[in-house]
Amino acid sequence: MDLSEILQSCRNGDELAWEALVRQFQARVYAIAYHYVANAEDARDLAQEVFVRIYQNLHLCADAHMFTPWMIRITRNACVDHIRRRKARPPAQDIDVVEATYLEAVGHNPEEQWAESSRKRMIYRALRELTDLNREIILLKDILGLPLEEIASMLKVPLGTIKSRSNRARLELAQKLVVLGGRYDSEPAT
């Protein structure tokens, strides 16, 4: 069954079609949420929230080829809302991104796991130091692979601004990684 058939079946109340849709996109929604919030539990909660929103508003997405950008926009908005709420009322005790990344490291031996988690920690630290717009551009363009036109539309920023900010964001990220790499080599991980 192709996506347009699945969407139509979902609109008609077919529970199996809905399950197929969720299975097809759940990993992508989770990954997007995780890149925004850097916390596995929050990302799972946000993924559930996103699918509730999609279910409630499925009638608004008439075209199958527009579903993925629409889903990404819903996911992004849910994540941005979550981040705003978290800033307004921070949790009593937050798990550090470093810990969360280390706990989720995947590899065959401890040395590979440590090396992979070290790279991820450094990237997440560098991403956290970027401006909000630069971080979001890198996430949407370089990690999710969205076209610049779609990013401009999603962020409500002119295309020319997105193009120039994309290059600056990459340079800024590279500079942060160089600085963190120097600190990381000389300082023990906390």
Protein Blocks (a to p, Z undefined) as FASTA:
>chain_A
ZZklmmmmmmnopaklmmmmmmmmmmmmmmmmmmmnopaklmmmmmmmmmmmmmmmmmmm
mbfklmmmmmmmmmmmmmmmmmmmmmmmccfbdcdfklmmmmmpccfbfklmmmmmmmmm
mmmmmmmmpcfklmmmmmmmmmnopafklmmmmnopafklmmmmmmmmmmmmmmmmmmmm
mmmmmpccZZ
